[in-house]
Structures are given as C-alpha cells and as structure tokens.
Amino acid sequence: KSSKSNKTSCIGNVKICSKCRVAGYCSKACQRAAWKEGHKNKCDALHTKHGVFENLLKEVDEVHNQLSSEVETRYRVPLCEDFVYDLISNLICALKPVTHGCPSVQVFYKNLGMVIGGESWFYAEADSDVYHDANLHEDEERVYFEMLSGYMYYDSIFVVAQNNPDAFNFSDIYGVAMPSSKYVEMYMVRQNFQYHVTSYEISCMRRDAIKRTKNRLIERFHK
C-alpha cells in the first residue's frame, strides 16, 4: 500500500514486500512510506497468513496433480480443484479464523468421504423436508455450504462434531440445519461443472485465487 501523497506519483513495476510477499509497491519510496504508515506492524501477520495459504496451495497441487487417483480411491470422493481454490482463499481471509489446528486439503477430502458415505455430519438430526420448506435464498445456501466446507478442513473440529453433533449449531444462523444429502448434492453440482473446464481454465482459477487472496489480505488485515 502506498501513502496518499505517493499514490499518484509512483511509477514503475510493482515491487512485492520480500517478507510478507503480499503488499505491493510501485517504488522504493512508496514502500518506505508505507512501512512508516503501518506496514511495519502488519507485515508479520500477513507473512504468517500468506505462508499458510502457500502451503495449502502446494497441497492442492500435490493432491490434484500427483495423488488424484490415490485420494479419490482412499476417501471415495470425486475431487473438485476449482472449488478447493475458492475455499482455501476464504479460509485464509476469514475475519474470524478457525484456530483448531492447521487446515488440510486431504483432511477435507477425508471428511467429505465420511459425509458422502453417511458416516458423519455436523447435525445429529437434519430433516430434508424441514430444510426444503425453509426456502433459503440461493446466496444464503451457497454461503452456508461454503461455511460448512471450511470447517471440514480441520480434523479436530470434525472429530468434535462426530462425538457431539450439536457442538457446531450453525442452524442458529439460518434457522434450519442443512442435511448432509443437500451438502453432497451441492458439492456434486460444483464437481460436475469441472468436467466442462479445461486445464487452462483451471490454471487461470489458480492464478486468480492467488491474486484474490493477496488483495483480500490487504483489504482485511492491513488497515
């Protein structure tokens, strides 16, 4: 971020902070000004968050490029790369992050396999008819789906949900509990969409996820 006095006068290639690898500057002068104006106090936190994002990104690449058949067989799930890019960006940029361990792509797929297999879910009792009658707006349903997906990246949280299904009463937010069948349905719709996406488009989604994550980190944690 540049200072207000330097915003219009900065010219040149964008330079990235060598420590956090998030904040960008168009000149050394701009970078020095931003350091004094507050980046000094934000750099470490951005470095930590971006480091977690990079580790997740590497795991996404590993799972989908090298271990895809193994993971699909082990966890009995179809993989969905573009959805995972969205999720890891949301996880890192959450204003109220989960603090139970480190998120993992393989943990997400393991938990997803348990949900698809009917072995576990967040809610002890979730009625499909009641959920349908609640008639949630499409945007509400999408946010609900993504919120539940984010928690599935943490092994310890899903273990708690197995032992105490009422521990995460997300239904308080939307007034109704999403059944596992609806969650699986929404995931499969997203996964089926990927069959029509080319490898080039996937690479663009990866690039966009990186750019979007950096912009959101600056917007939310560099005030």
FITI-752211 format. One record per residue: residue in three letters; x, y, z of N, C-alpha, C in turn; residue number from 1. Coordinates in nm, 3 decimals. Example, Ala and Ser with C-alpha at 12.3 -4.5 7.8 and 13.67 -1.06 7.14 Angstrom:
! residues 2
{"ALA",{1.319,-0.569,0.780},{1.230,-0.450,0.780},{1.320,-0.330,0.780},1}
{"SER",{1.285,-0.225,0.708},{1.367,-0.106,0.714},{1.290,0.003,0.787},2}
//
This chain:
! residues 223
{"LYS",{0.084,-0.120,0.000},{0.000,0.000,0.000},{0.087,0.124,0.000},1}
{"SER",{0.051,0.218,-0.074},{0.129,0.341,-0.079},{0.064,0.448,0.006},2}
{"SER",{0.142,0.548,0.041},{0.085,0.660,0.116},{0.000,0.742,0.021},3}
{"LYS",{-0.093,0.820,0.078},{-0.180,0.901,-0.006},{-0.100,1.000,-0.090},4}
{"SER",{0.008,1.050,-0.031},{0.086,1.150,-0.102},{0.163,1.091,-0.219},5}
{"ASN",{0.185,0.956,-0.218},{0.264,0.894,-0.322},{0.180,0.815,-0.423},6}
{"LYS",{0.049,0.803,-0.398},{-0.033,0.719,-0.482},{-0.029,0.758,-0.629},7}
{"THR",{-0.038,0.884,-0.657},{-0.047,0.927,-0.796},{0.089,0.947,-0.861},8}
{"SER",{0.193,0.962,-0.779},{0.323,0.992,-0.836},{0.411,0.869,-0.855},9}
{"CYS",{0.370,0.755,-0.799},{0.451,0.635,-0.810},{0.444,0.580,-0.952},10}
{"ILE",{0.561,0.551,-1.011},{0.568,0.498,-1.147},{0.669,0.385,-1.147},11}
{"GLY",{0.639,0.279,-1.224},{0.735,0.169,-1.234},{0.669,0.036,-1.206},12}
{"ASN",{0.750,-0.071,-1.210},{0.700,-0.205,-1.183},{0.667,-0.223,-1.036},13}
{"VAL",{0.563,-0.304,-1.011},{0.523,-0.330,-0.873},{0.629,-0.414,-0.803},14}
{"LYS",{0.667,-0.372,-0.684},{0.764,-0.445,-0.604},{0.691,-0.506,-0.485},15}
{"ILE",{0.715,-0.635,-0.459},{0.648,-0.707,-0.352},{0.736,-0.710,-0.229},16}
{"CYS",{0.676,-0.688,-0.112},{0.749,-0.696,0.015},{0.814,-0.834,0.025},17}
{"SER",{0.944,-0.836,0.048},{1.018,-0.962,0.047},{0.985,-1.051,0.166},18}
{"LYS",{0.927,-0.995,0.273},{0.894,-1.076,0.390},{0.753,-1.134,0.383},19}
{"CYS",{0.652,-1.048,0.373},{0.514,-1.099,0.373},{0.472,-1.152,0.237},20}
{"ARG",{0.534,-1.104,0.130},{0.504,-1.143,-0.008},{0.358,-1.115,-0.046},21}
{"VAL",{0.300,-1.015,0.019},{0.161,-0.978,-0.008},{0.153,-0.833,-0.054},22}
{"ALA",{0.204,-0.741,0.028},{0.195,-0.598,-0.004},{0.280,-0.564,-0.125},23}
{"GLY",{0.225,-0.483,-0.216},{0.296,-0.443,-0.336},{0.317,-0.294,-0.342},24}
{"TYR",{0.430,-0.252,-0.398},{0.466,-0.111,-0.406},{0.521,-0.081,-0.544},25}
{"CYS",{0.499,0.041,-0.588},{0.546,0.078,-0.722},{0.683,0.146,-0.719},26}
{"SER",{0.737,0.168,-0.600},{0.871,0.226,-0.591},{0.926,0.205,-0.451},27}
{"LYS",{1.055,0.221,-0.436},{1.119,0.211,-0.304},{1.066,0.321,-0.211},28}
{"ALA",{1.044,0.438,-0.267},{0.993,0.549,-0.186},{0.854,0.517,-0.133},29}
{"CYS",{0.772,0.459,-0.219},{0.638,0.419,-0.179},{0.644,0.314,-0.068},30}
{"GLN",{0.735,0.219,-0.081},{0.749,0.113,0.018},{0.795,0.168,0.154},31}
{"ARG",{0.891,0.260,0.151},{0.939,0.321,0.276},{0.829,0.399,0.346},32}
{"ALA",{0.749,0.471,0.266},{0.640,0.549,0.323},{0.534,0.457,0.386},33}
{"ALA",{0.502,0.348,0.317},{0.402,0.256,0.368},{0.450,0.186,0.494},34}
{"TRP",{0.581,0.159,0.502},{0.637,0.095,0.621},{0.614,0.182,0.745},35}
{"LYS",{0.638,0.311,0.728},{0.620,0.404,0.839},{0.472,0.422,0.873},36}
{"GLU",{0.388,0.415,0.770},{0.246,0.439,0.791},{0.171,0.321,0.852},37}
{"GLY",{0.235,0.206,0.864},{0.166,0.094,0.928},{0.205,-0.045,0.884},38}
{"HIS",{0.270,-0.059,0.768},{0.304,-0.194,0.724},{0.400,-0.263,0.821},39}
{"LYS",{0.480,-0.185,0.889},{0.573,-0.240,0.988},{0.500,-0.324,1.092},40}
{"ASN",{0.380,-0.281,1.130},{0.303,-0.351,1.233},{0.216,-0.463,1.178},41}
{"LYS",{0.204,-0.472,1.045},{0.117,-0.572,0.984},{0.194,-0.681,0.911},42}
{"CYS",{0.321,-0.657,0.886},{0.399,-0.745,0.798},{0.406,-0.888,0.851},43}
{"ASP",{0.432,-0.905,0.980},{0.447,-1.040,1.036},{0.318,-1.120,1.023},44}
{"ALA",{0.205,-1.057,1.054},{0.076,-1.127,1.046},{0.044,-1.166,0.902},45}
{"LEU",{0.072,-1.077,0.808},{0.050,-1.108,0.666},{0.141,-1.221,0.622},46}
{"HIS",{0.265,-1.218,0.670},{0.361,-1.324,0.636},{0.309,-1.460,0.682},47}
{"THR",{0.255,-1.466,0.804},{0.204,-1.591,0.858},{0.085,-1.642,0.779},48}
{"LYS",{-0.012,-1.555,0.753},{-0.132,-1.594,0.679},{-0.098,-1.637,0.536},49}
{"HIS",{-0.011,-1.562,0.473},{0.024,-1.596,0.336},{0.103,-1.727,0.332},50}
{"GLY",{0.182,-1.754,0.436},{0.256,-1.879,0.443},{0.163,-1.999,0.451},51}
{"VAL",{0.057,-1.987,0.530},{-0.041,-2.095,0.539},{-0.111,-2.114,0.404},52}
{"PHE",{-0.142,-2.004,0.338},{-0.205,-2.012,0.206},{-0.114,-2.082,0.106},53}
{"GLU",{0.013,-2.047,0.105},{0.107,-2.111,0.012},{0.119,-2.260,0.038},54}
{"ASN",{0.119,-2.300,0.166},{0.125,-2.443,0.199},{0.001,-2.516,0.150},55}
{"LEU",{-0.115,-2.453,0.166},{-0.238,-2.513,0.116},{-0.237,-2.523,-0.036},56}
{"LEU",{-0.185,-2.420,-0.100},{-0.178,-2.419,-0.245},{-0.090,-2.533,-0.296},57}
{"LYS",{0.022,-2.556,-0.229},{0.111,-2.667,-0.265},{0.040,-2.801,-0.246},58}
{"GLU",{-0.040,-2.809,-0.138},{-0.113,-2.933,-0.112},{-0.220,-2.956,-0.219},59}
{"VAL",{-0.286,-2.849,-0.261},{-0.385,-2.862,-0.369},{-0.318,-2.917,-0.494},60}
{"ASP",{-0.203,-2.860,-0.529},{-0.129,-2.905,-0.648},{-0.090,-3.051,-0.636},61}
{"GLU",{-0.042,-3.089,-0.517},{0.002,-3.227,-0.495},{-0.115,-3.324,-0.505},62}
{"VAL",{-0.224,-3.290,-0.438},{-0.340,-3.379,-0.435},{-0.401,-3.395,-0.573},63}
{"HIS",{-0.415,-3.285,-0.648},{-0.485,-3.291,-0.775},{-0.395,-3.329,-0.893},64}
{"ASN",{-0.266,-3.308,-0.880},{-0.176,-3.337,-0.992},{-0.103,-3.470,-0.977},65}
{"GLN",{-0.074,-3.510,-0.853},{0.006,-3.630,-0.832},{-0.070,-3.743,-0.762},66}
{"LEU",{-0.161,-3.707,-0.674},{-0.225,-3.808,-0.591},{-0.374,-3.822,-0.618},67}
{"SER",{-0.422,-3.767,-0.730},{-0.566,-3.761,-0.753},{-0.633,-3.899,-0.746},68}
{"SER",{-0.577,-3.998,-0.817},{-0.637,-4.132,-0.817},{-0.631,-4.194,-0.679},69}
{"GLU",{-0.516,-4.174,-0.611},{-0.499,-4.230,-0.477},{-0.598,-4.170,-0.378},70}
{"VAL",{-0.613,-4.037,-0.384},{-0.704,-3.969,-0.292},{-0.849,-4.007,-0.321},71}
{"GLU",{-0.886,-4.010,-0.448},{-1.023,-4.048,-0.484},{-1.056,-4.188,-0.437},72}
{"THR",{-0.958,-4.280,-0.449},{-0.979,-4.419,-0.406},{-0.983,-4.429,-0.254},73}
{"ARG",{-0.890,-4.360,-0.188},{-0.879,-4.371,-0.043},{-1.000,-4.313,0.028},74}
{"TYR",{-1.045,-4.194,-0.017},{-1.154,-4.126,0.052},{-1.289,-4.140,-0.017},75}
{"ARG",{-1.293,-4.207,-0.130},{-1.418,-4.235,-0.202},{-1.490,-4.107,-0.242},76}
{"VAL",{-1.414,-4.012,-0.292},{-1.474,-3.884,-0.331},{-1.423,-3.840,-0.468},77}
{"PRO",{-1.506,-3.770,-0.545},{-1.459,-3.705,-0.666},{-1.395,-3.571,-0.629},78}
{"LEU",{-1.279,-3.544,-0.684},{-1.209,-3.421,-0.649},{-1.264,-3.303,-0.729},79}
{"CYS",{-1.250,-3.185,-0.671},{-1.302,-3.063,-0.736},{-1.203,-2.950,-0.712},80}
{"GLU",{-1.112,-2.932,-0.806},{-0.999,-2.842,-0.787},{-1.041,-2.695,-0.779},81}
{"ASP",{-1.130,-2.651,-0.868},{-1.166,-2.510,-0.868},{-1.240,-2.471,-0.740},82}
{"PHE",{-1.320,-2.562,-0.684},{-1.390,-2.535,-0.558},{-1.290,-2.522,-0.444},83}
{"VAL",{-1.188,-2.606,-0.445},{-1.087,-2.603,-0.339},{-1.009,-2.472,-0.342},84}
{"TYR",{-0.980,-2.420,-0.460},{-0.912,-2.290,-0.470},{-0.995,-2.181,-0.401},85}
{"ASP",{-1.124,-2.182,-0.425},{-1.212,-2.084,-0.360},{-1.208,-2.099,-0.208},86}
{"LEU",{-1.215,-2.223,-0.163},{-1.223,-2.249,-0.020},{-1.098,-2.207,0.055},87}
{"ILE",{-0.981,-2.240,0.000},{-0.859,-2.205,0.074},{-0.841,-2.054,0.081},88}
{"SER",{-0.886,-1.984,-0.022},{-0.881,-1.838,-0.018},{-0.971,-1.785,0.092},89}
{"ASN",{-1.092,-1.842,0.102},{-1.186,-1.800,0.207},{-1.133,-1.831,0.346},90}
{"LEU",{-1.068,-1.946,0.360},{-1.015,-1.986,0.491},{-0.911,-1.888,0.540},91}
{"ILE",{-0.819,-1.851,0.453},{-0.709,-1.765,0.491},{-0.756,-1.623,0.519},92}
{"CYS",{-0.859,-1.580,0.448},{-0.905,-1.441,0.459},{-1.021,-1.423,0.555},93}
{"ALA",{-1.060,-1.529,0.626},{-1.172,-1.519,0.721},{-1.139,-1.419,0.830},94}
{"LEU",{-1.236,-1.333,0.860},{-1.216,-1.233,0.965},{-1.212,-1.299,1.103},95}
{"LYS",{-1.284,-1.412,1.118},{-1.282,-1.490,1.242},{-1.232,-1.630,1.209},96}
{"PRO",{-1.100,-1.647,1.197},{-1.046,-1.775,1.153},{-1.064,-1.885,1.257},97}
{"VAL",{-1.072,-2.008,1.208},{-1.075,-2.124,1.296},{-0.936,-2.142,1.355},98}
{"THR",{-0.929,-2.177,1.482},{-0.798,-2.186,1.549},{-0.767,-2.328,1.594},99}
{"HIS",{-0.841,-2.426,1.545},{-0.820,-2.565,1.586},{-0.728,-2.637,1.488},100}
{"GLY",{-0.597,-2.618,1.504},{-0.503,-2.687,1.417},{-0.485,-2.619,1.283},101}
{"CYS",{-0.417,-2.689,1.192},{-0.389,-2.635,1.059},{-0.486,-2.696,0.956},102}
{"PRO",{-0.536,-2.615,0.864},{-0.626,-2.668,0.761},{-0.550,-2.758,0.665},103}
{"SER",{-0.619,-2.857,0.610},{-0.555,-2.951,0.519},{-0.653,-2.993,0.410},104}
{"VAL",{-0.605,-2.995,0.286},{-0.687,-3.035,0.173},{-0.723,-3.184,0.184},105}
{"GLN",{-0.625,-3.266,0.222},{-0.653,-3.409,0.235},{-0.751,-3.437,0.347},106}
{"VAL",{-0.745,-3.359,0.454},{-0.843,-3.374,0.563},{-0.982,-3.341,0.511},107}
{"PHE",{-0.992,-3.235,0.428},{-1.123,-3.201,0.371},{-1.179,-3.318,0.292},108}
{"TYR",{-1.098,-3.378,0.206},{-1.147,-3.489,0.125},{-1.178,-3.612,0.210},109}
{"LYS",{-1.100,-3.634,0.316},{-1.129,-3.746,0.406},{-1.265,-3.725,0.472},110}
{"ASN",{-1.289,-3.603,0.523},{-1.416,-3.574,0.588},{-1.532,-3.578,0.488},111}
{"LEU",{-1.506,-3.530,0.366},{-1.609,-3.535,0.262},{-1.647,-3.679,0.232},112}
{"GLY",{-1.548,-3.768,0.229},{-1.577,-3.910,0.207},{-1.666,-3.967,0.315},113}
{"MET",{-1.645,-3.924,0.440},{-1.728,-3.970,0.551},{-1.871,-3.917,0.538},114}
{"VAL",{-1.884,-3.793,0.489},{-2.018,-3.735,0.470},{-2.091,-3.808,0.358},115}
{"ILE",{-2.023,-3.829,0.245},{-2.083,-3.899,0.132},{-2.122,-4.041,0.171},116}
{"GLY",{-2.038,-4.104,0.254},{-2.066,-4.241,0.297},{-2.168,-4.251,0.409},117}
{"GLY",{-2.219,-4.137,0.456},{-2.320,-4.138,0.562},{-2.265,-4.171,0.698},118}
{"GLU",{-2.133,-4.155,0.716},{-2.070,-4.191,0.843},{-2.073,-4.079,0.946},119}
{"SER",{-2.083,-3.956,0.901},{-2.081,-3.846,0.996},{-2.135,-3.719,0.932},120}
{"TRP",{-2.184,-3.629,1.021},{-2.229,-3.498,0.976},{-2.230,-3.404,1.096},121}
{"PHE",{-2.244,-3.275,1.072},{-2.240,-3.177,1.179},{-2.364,-3.182,1.270},122}
{"TYR",{-2.475,-3.229,1.215},{-2.600,-3.224,1.288},{-2.652,-3.363,1.320},123}
{"ALA",{-2.694,-3.382,1.444},{-2.749,-3.512,1.485},{-2.876,-3.542,1.406},124}
{"GLU",{-2.961,-3.440,1.392},{-3.086,-3.457,1.319},{-3.105,-3.338,1.226},125}
{"ALA",{-3.105,-3.365,1.098},{-3.129,-3.260,0.998},{-3.232,-3.314,0.900},126}
{"ASP",{-3.350,-3.256,0.902},{-3.462,-3.305,0.823},{-3.463,-3.239,0.685},127}
{"SER",{-3.460,-3.320,0.581},{-3.459,-3.268,0.444},{-3.585,-3.189,0.411},128}
{"ASP",{-3.698,-3.237,0.459},{-3.825,-3.167,0.432},{-3.829,-3.031,0.501},129}
{"VAL",{-3.783,-3.028,0.626},{-3.780,-2.902,0.700},{-3.687,-2.803,0.632},130}
{"TYR",{-3.571,-2.854,0.586},{-3.475,-2.767,0.517},{-3.537,-2.712,0.388},131}
{"HIS",{-3.603,-2.799,0.314},{-3.665,-2.756,0.188},{-3.771,-2.650,0.213},132}
{"ASP",{-3.850,-2.668,0.317},{-3.959,-2.574,0.347},{-3.905,-2.437,0.393},133}
{"ALA",{-3.782,-2.435,0.443},{-3.722,-2.309,0.488},{-3.697,-2.216,0.370},134}
{"ASN",{-3.681,-2.276,0.251},{-3.669,-2.198,0.126},{-3.561,-2.090,0.136},135}
{"LEU",{-3.439,-2.131,0.169},{-3.328,-2.037,0.177},{-3.299,-1.978,0.040},136}
{"HIS",{-3.259,-1.852,0.040},{-3.217,-1.788,-0.085},{-3.091,-1.856,-0.136},137}
{"GLU",{-3.074,-1.857,-0.266},{-2.959,-1.923,-0.328},{-2.826,-1.874,-0.272},138}
{"ASP",{-2.814,-1.743,-0.249},{-2.690,-1.689,-0.195},{-2.668,-1.734,-0.051},139}
{"GLU",{-2.775,-1.739,0.029},{-2.764,-1.787,0.166},{-2.719,-1.933,0.168},140}
{"GLU",{-2.776,-2.010,0.080},{-2.743,-2.152,0.072},{-2.597,-2.173,0.033},141}
{"ARG",{-2.549,-2.092,-0.060},{-2.410,-2.102,-0.103},{-2.315,-2.068,0.011},142}
{"VAL",{-2.344,-1.961,0.084},{-2.259,-1.920,0.196},{-2.260,-2.028,0.305},143}
{"TYR",{-2.378,-2.082,0.332},{-2.393,-2.190,0.431},{-2.306,-2.309,0.391},144}
{"PHE",{-2.315,-2.349,0.265},{-2.239,-2.460,0.210},{-2.088,-2.436,0.224},145}
{"GLU",{-2.044,-2.315,0.190},{-1.902,-2.283,0.197},{-1.853,-2.277,0.342},146}
{"MET",{-1.937,-2.231,0.433},{-1.900,-2.224,0.574},{-1.878,-2.365,0.630},147}
{"LEU",{-1.971,-2.455,0.600},{-1.956,-2.593,0.644},{-1.832,-2.657,0.582},148}
{"SER",{-1.808,-2.628,0.455},{-1.692,-2.682,0.386},{-1.562,-2.637,0.453},149}
{"GLY",{-1.558,-2.510,0.494},{-1.439,-2.458,0.559},{-1.405,-2.533,0.686},150}
{"TYR",{-1.506,-2.566,0.766},{-1.482,-2.641,0.890},{-1.431,-2.781,0.862},151}
{"MET",{-1.466,-2.836,0.747},{-1.425,-2.973,0.715},{-1.277,-2.984,0.681},152}
{"TYR",{-1.208,-2.870,0.675},{-1.063,-2.872,0.653},{-0.986,-2.902,0.781},153}
{"TYR",{-1.055,-2.903,0.895},{-0.989,-2.921,1.024},{-1.031,-3.053,1.087},154}
{"ASP",{-0.935,-3.143,1.102},{-0.965,-3.277,1.152},{-1.023,-3.273,1.293},155}
{"SER",{-0.965,-3.192,1.380},{-1.008,-3.190,1.519},{-1.152,-3.142,1.532},156}
{"ILE",{-1.193,-3.047,1.449},{-1.329,-2.995,1.455},{-1.429,-3.100,1.411},157}
{"PHE",{-1.394,-3.174,1.306},{-1.488,-3.275,1.258},{-1.499,-3.390,1.357},158}
{"VAL",{-1.390,-3.421,1.428},{-1.395,-3.523,1.532},{-1.490,-3.480,1.643},159}
{"VAL",{-1.483,-3.352,1.681},{-1.575,-3.299,1.782},{-1.719,-3.311,1.733},160}
{"ALA",{-1.742,-3.279,1.607},{-1.877,-3.287,1.552},{-1.929,-3.430,1.554},161}
{"GLN",{-1.841,-3.527,1.531},{-1.882,-3.668,1.536},{-1.927,-3.707,1.677},162}
{"ASN",{-1.850,-3.664,1.776},{-1.878,-3.702,1.914},{-1.990,-3.620,1.977},163}
{"ASN",{-2.005,-3.497,1.928},{-2.109,-3.408,1.981},{-2.168,-3.328,1.865},164}
{"PRO",{-2.263,-3.387,1.792},{-2.315,-3.323,1.670},{-2.377,-3.186,1.692},165}
{"ASP",{-2.411,-3.152,1.815},{-2.471,-3.020,1.840},{-2.367,-2.914,1.874},166}
{"ALA",{-2.238,-2.952,1.871},{-2.132,-2.858,1.911},{-2.124,-2.739,1.816},167}
{"PHE",{-2.158,-2.759,1.690},{-2.150,-2.651,1.590},{-2.291,-2.626,1.537},168}
{"ASN",{-2.364,-2.547,1.612},{-2.504,-2.525,1.579},{-2.518,-2.412,1.479},169}
{"PHE",{-2.473,-2.437,1.356},{-2.480,-2.335,1.251},{-2.624,-2.301,1.215},170}
{"SER",{-2.717,-2.390,1.251},{-2.858,-2.365,1.217},{-2.910,-2.240,1.285},171}
{"ASP",{-2.842,-2.194,1.390},{-2.882,-2.070,1.456},{-2.874,-1.951,1.359},172}
{"ILE",{-2.781,-1.959,1.264},{-2.760,-1.850,1.169},{-2.871,-1.846,1.065},173}
{"TYR",{-2.908,-1.964,1.015},{-3.005,-1.969,0.905},{-3.141,-2.022,0.949},174}
{"GLY",{-3.154,-2.061,1.075},{-3.282,-2.106,1.126},{-3.316,-2.249,1.091},175}
{"VAL",{-3.226,-2.318,1.022},{-3.253,-2.456,0.983},{-3.119,-2.527,0.960},176}
{"ALA",{-3.115,-2.656,0.991},{-2.992,-2.734,0.973},{-2.985,-2.791,0.831},177}
{"MET",{-2.872,-2.770,0.764},{-2.856,-2.828,0.631},{-2.830,-2.978,0.644},178}
{"PRO",{-2.910,-3.062,0.579},{-2.885,-3.206,0.584},{-2.764,-3.244,0.500},179}
{"SER",{-2.702,-3.354,0.534},{-2.582,-3.397,0.461},{-2.614,-3.425,0.315},180}
{"SER",{-2.735,-3.473,0.286},{-2.773,-3.503,0.147},{-2.772,-3.376,0.062},181}
{"LYS",{-2.815,-3.263,0.121},{-2.813,-3.136,0.048},{-2.670,-3.090,0.026},182}
{"TYR",{-2.587,-3.105,0.127},{-2.447,-3.066,0.112},{-2.381,-3.145,0.000},183}
{"VAL",{-2.402,-3.277,-0.001},{-2.342,-3.363,-0.104},{-2.395,-3.324,-0.242},184}
{"GLU",{-2.524,-3.295,-0.250},{-2.585,-3.252,-0.377},{-2.516,-3.126,-0.429},185}
{"MET",{-2.494,-3.028,-0.342},{-2.432,-2.902,-0.384},{-2.287,-2.924,-0.425},186}
{"TYR",{-2.219,-3.012,-0.353},{-2.079,-3.041,-0.390},{-2.074,-3.107,-0.527},187}
{"MET",{-2.163,-3.203,-0.552},{-2.159,-3.275,-0.678},{-2.194,-3.184,-0.796},188}
{"VAL",{-2.283,-3.086,-0.773},{-2.313,-2.989,-0.880},{-2.187,-2.912,-0.914},189}
{"ARG",{-2.114,-2.869,-0.812},{-1.990,-2.794,-0.834},{-1.885,-2.884,-0.900},190}
{"GLN",{-1.877,-3.008,-0.855},{-1.778,-3.100,-0.910},{-1.809,-3.135,-1.056},191}
{"ASN",{-1.936,-3.154,-1.087},{-1.974,-3.187,-1.225},{-1.943,-3.072,-1.320},192}
{"PHE",{-1.950,-2.950,-1.269},{-1.917,-2.833,-1.351},{-1.773,-2.842,-1.400},193}
{"GLN",{-1.686,-2.901,-1.319},{-1.544,-2.905,-1.354},{-1.516,-2.993,-1.475},194}
{"TYR",{-1.607,-3.087,-1.505},{-1.587,-3.171,-1.624},{-1.584,-3.088,-1.751},195}
{"HIS",{-1.644,-2.971,-1.747},{-1.652,-2.885,-1.865},{-1.545,-2.775,-1.863},196}
{"VAL",{-1.454,-2.784,-1.767},{-1.349,-2.683,-1.753},{-1.217,-2.737,-1.804},197}
{"THR",{-1.148,-2.660,-1.885},{-1.021,-2.705,-1.941},{-0.907,-2.687,-1.841},198}
{"SER",{-0.796,-2.751,-1.868},{-0.679,-2.738,-1.780},{-0.628,-2.595,-1.778},199}
{"TYR",{-0.642,-2.526,-1.891},{-0.601,-2.385,-1.896},{-0.690,-2.301,-1.805},200}
{"GLU",{-0.820,-2.328,-1.807},{-0.913,-2.254,-1.721},{-0.885,-2.282,-1.574},201}
{"ILE",{-0.846,-2.405,-1.542},{-0.810,-2.439,-1.404},{-0.687,-2.360,-1.361},202}
{"SER",{-0.588,-2.349,-1.451},{-0.468,-2.273,-1.418},{-0.501,-2.125,-1.397},203}
{"CYS",{-0.598,-2.075,-1.474},{-0.643,-1.936,-1.455},{-0.712,-1.920,-1.320},204}
{"MET",{-0.790,-2.020,-1.280},{-0.857,-2.016,-1.149},{-0.754,-2.015,-1.037},205}
{"ARG",{-0.646,-2.091,-1.054},{-0.539,-2.094,-0.954},{-0.474,-1.956,-0.943},206}
{"ARG",{-0.443,-1.898,-1.057},{-0.381,-1.765,-1.060},{-0.473,-1.661,-0.998},207}
{"ASP",{-0.603,-1.670,-1.031},{-0.699,-1.574,-0.977},{-0.713,-1.590,-0.826},208}
{"ALA",{-0.707,-1.715,-0.777},{-0.717,-1.739,-0.633},{-0.600,-1.674,-0.560},209}
{"ILE",{-0.481,-1.680,-0.618},{-0.363,-1.618,-0.558},{-0.380,-1.467,-0.552},210}
{"LYS",{-0.422,-1.410,-0.665},{-0.440,-1.264,-0.671},{-0.550,-1.219,-0.577},211}
{"ARG",{-0.662,-1.292,-0.577},{-0.774,-1.256,-0.491},{-0.738,-1.265,-0.343},212}
{"THR",{-0.662,-1.367,-0.308},{-0.622,-1.385,-0.169},{-0.533,-1.272,-0.122},213}
{"LYS",{-0.438,-1.233,-0.202},{-0.349,-1.122,-0.165},{-0.427,-0.993,-0.150},214}
{"ASN",{-0.519,-0.967,-0.243},{-0.598,-0.844,-0.234},{-0.686,-0.843,-0.110},215}
{"ARG",{-0.745,-0.958,-0.078},{-0.832,-0.965,0.039},{-0.753,-0.955,0.170},216}
{"LEU",{-0.632,-1.011,0.170},{-0.548,-0.999,0.290},{-0.514,-0.853,0.317},217}
{"ILE",{-0.481,-0.781,0.210},{-0.450,-0.638,0.225},{-0.574,-0.563,0.273},218}
{"GLU",{-0.688,-0.592,0.212},{-0.812,-0.521,0.244},{-0.855,-0.546,0.389},219}
{"ARG",{-0.841,-0.671,0.435},{-0.897,-0.707,0.566},{-0.799,-0.695,0.682},220}
{"PHE",{-0.669,-0.709,0.654},{-0.574,-0.716,0.764},{-0.463,-0.611,0.755},221}
{"HIS",{-0.481,-0.515,0.667},{-0.378,-0.411,0.653},{-0.441,-0.274,0.663},222}
{"LYS",{-0.523,-0.257,0.767},{-0.593,-0.129,0.784},{-0.512,-0.039,0.876},223}
//
